[in-house]
């Protein structure tokens, strides 16, 4: 495990709304839950957002606490703070992994993003996301800001800056 959520997993959702979370992702959730201990189930937070989000974003306890520290640093009456509080305090659902590493996605969450019997679980570095597979395939990165030097025809790795260390080298 390398300390971030990476990878793509096509998982089934059972009739009770249970979705299996990849083993590496479960370990990360456990490591980032200050109350977790062996034999207990890790806590997590499902950020569902409003109509602008057609996916679910999963945060560990520590990562959501870090977001809330950033929110608290904003001016109390600012629109940015209010918008972030709405997303990260009002449009979020606490959840817990079960003994087999599954999380229950209730009917509201499944309906909101159109999940039926399959879900796409994608690592997103500091978080991971859950998509309805066809919605993900249709996603065209709408709503993202434009980078004037972005060229869609290039391999995204072309935008890495500097040199990357060779394996085994500092």
C-alpha positions as CSV (number, residue, x, y, z in Angstrom):
1,X,0.0,0.0,0.0
2,X,1.4,3.4,-0.9
3,X,-0.7,5.8,1.2
4,X,-3.2,6.9,-1.5
5,X,-6.3,5.6,-3.2
6,X,-5.4,4.4,-6.7
7,X,-7.0,1.9,-9.1
8,X,-10.2,1.0,-10.8
9,X,-12.7,-1.6,-9.5
10,X,-15.9,-2.8,-11.1
11,X,-18.0,-4.1,-8.2
12,X,-21.5,-5.4,-7.7
13,X,-24.1,-4.0,-5.4
14,X,-26.3,-6.5,-3.7
15,X,-30.1,-6.2,-3.1
16,X,-29.5,-4.6,0.3
17,X,-27.3,-1.9,-1.3
18,X,-24.0,-3.3,0.0
19,X,-20.9,-2.5,-2.0
20,X,-17.5,-4.1,-1.4
21,X,-14.7,-1.7,-0.9
22,X,-11.3,-2.7,-2.3
23,X,-8.9,-4.2,0.3
24,X,-6.3,-1.5,-0.1
25,X,-8.9,1.2,0.3
26,X,-10.2,-0.5,3.5
27,X,-6.6,-0.4,5.0
28,X,-6.4,3.3,4.2
29,X,-9.7,4.0,5.9
30,X,-8.6,2.0,9.0
31,X,-5.3,3.8,9.1
32,X,-7.0,7.2,8.9
33,X,-9.7,6.4,11.6
34,X,-8.3,7.5,15.0
35,X,-10.8,5.2,16.8
36,X,-10.2,2.1,14.7
37,X,-8.5,-0.9,16.2
38,X,-8.3,-4.5,15.0
39,X,-11.7,-6.2,15.3
40,X,-13.6,-3.0,14.8
41,X,-15.0,-1.5,11.6
42,X,-13.6,1.6,10.1
43,X,-15.7,4.8,9.9
44,X,-15.9,6.7,6.6
45,X,-17.9,9.6,5.2
46,X,-19.8,9.7,1.9
47,X,-20.0,13.1,0.4
48,X,-23.0,13.1,-2.0
49,X,-23.3,16.9,-2.8
50,X,-26.1,18.5,-4.8
51,X,-27.2,18.2,-8.4
52,X,-23.8,19.1,-9.7
53,X,-22.3,15.8,-8.4
54,X,-23.3,12.6,-10.1
55,X,-20.9,10.5,-8.1
56,X,-20.2,9.8,-4.4
57,X,-16.8,10.8,-2.9
58,X,-15.5,8.8,0.1
59,X,-13.4,10.5,2.8
60,X,-11.6,8.9,5.7
61,X,-12.1,10.4,9.2
62,X,-8.8,12.2,9.2
63,X,-9.2,13.5,5.7
64,X,-12.7,15.0,6.4
65,X,-11.3,16.5,9.6
66,X,-8.6,18.2,7.5
67,X,-11.3,19.6,5.2
68,X,-13.2,21.0,8.2
69,X,-10.0,22.7,9.5
70,X,-9.7,24.4,6.2
71,X,-13.4,25.5,6.4
72,X,-13.0,26.9,9.9
73,X,-10.1,29.0,8.7
74,X,-12.4,30.9,6.3
75,X,-14.2,34.1,7.4
76,X,-17.4,33.1,9.2
77,X,-19.8,35.1,6.9
78,X,-18.1,34.2,3.6
79,X,-20.0,32.5,0.8
80,X,-17.1,30.1,0.2
81,X,-17.4,29.0,3.8
82,X,-21.1,28.6,3.6
83,X,-20.9,26.6,0.4
84,X,-18.2,24.3,1.8
85,X,-20.2,23.8,5.0
86,X,-23.2,22.8,2.9
87,X,-21.1,20.3,0.9
88,X,-18.9,18.9,3.7
89,X,-21.4,19.0,6.7
90,X,-24.9,19.0,5.2
91,X,-24.5,16.8,2.1
92,X,-22.4,14.1,3.7
93,X,-23.4,10.8,5.3
94,X,-21.4,8.9,8.0
95,X,-21.0,5.2,7.3
96,X,-19.0,2.2,8.5
97,X,-17.5,-0.8,6.8
98,X,-19.1,-4.1,7.8
99,X,-17.1,-7.2,8.9
100,X,-16.6,-8.2,5.2
101,X,-15.4,-4.8,4.0
102,X,-18.7,-3.6,2.5
103,X,-20.5,-0.3,2.9
104,X,-24.3,0.1,2.7
105,X,-25.4,2.7,0.2
106,X,-28.9,3.6,1.2
107,X,-31.7,4.1,-1.3
108,X,-31.2,7.9,-1.4
109,X,-27.5,7.6,-2.4
110,X,-28.2,4.9,-5.0
111,X,-31.0,6.8,-6.5
112,X,-29.1,10.1,-6.5
113,X,-26.4,8.8,-8.8
114,X,-28.4,6.1,-10.6
115,X,-26.8,3.0,-9.1
116,X,-28.5,-0.3,-9.7
117,X,-26.5,-3.6,-9.5
118,X,-23.0,-2.3,-10.4
119,X,-20.7,0.5,-9.3
120,X,-17.4,1.8,-10.5
121,X,-15.0,2.5,-7.6
122,X,-12.1,4.7,-8.6
123,X,-9.1,5.9,-6.6
124,X,-8.7,9.6,-6.6
125,X,-5.5,10.0,-4.7
126,X,-6.6,11.5,-1.3
127,X,-10.2,10.2,-1.7
128,X,-12.1,7.6,-3.8
129,X,-15.2,8.0,-5.8
130,X,-18.2,5.8,-6.7
131,X,-19.8,6.2,-10.0
132,X,-22.6,4.5,-11.9
133,X,-20.5,2.9,-14.7
134,X,-22.4,4.4,-17.7
135,X,-22.5,7.9,-16.1
136,X,-18.7,7.7,-15.7
137,X,-18.3,6.7,-19.4
138,X,-20.4,9.7,-20.4
139,X,-18.6,12.2,-18.1
140,X,-16.8,14.8,-20.2
141,X,-15.1,16.7,-17.3
142,X,-17.8,19.4,-17.5
143,X,-17.7,22.0,-14.8
144,X,-13.9,22.0,-14.6
145,X,-12.0,25.2,-15.1
146,X,-10.2,25.7,-18.4
147,X,-6.4,25.6,-18.5
148,X,-5.3,27.6,-21.5
149,X,-2.4,25.3,-22.2
150,X,-4.3,22.0,-21.9
151,X,-4.2,19.8,-25.0
152,X,-6.7,16.9,-24.9
153,X,-4.7,15.0,-27.5
154,X,-1.7,14.7,-25.2
155,X,-1.1,11.9,-22.7
156,X,-1.8,13.6,-19.4
157,X,1.6,12.5,-18.1
158,X,3.0,15.2,-20.3
159,X,1.9,17.7,-17.7
160,X,4.1,16.3,-14.9
161,X,6.7,18.9,-13.9
162,X,10.3,18.3,-13.1
163,X,11.9,14.9,-13.2
164,X,10.6,11.9,-11.4
165,X,13.0,9.9,-9.2
166,X,14.1,6.5,-10.5
167,X,12.8,3.5,-8.6
168,X,14.9,2.9,-5.6
169,X,16.5,6.4,-5.8
170,X,15.7,9.3,-3.4
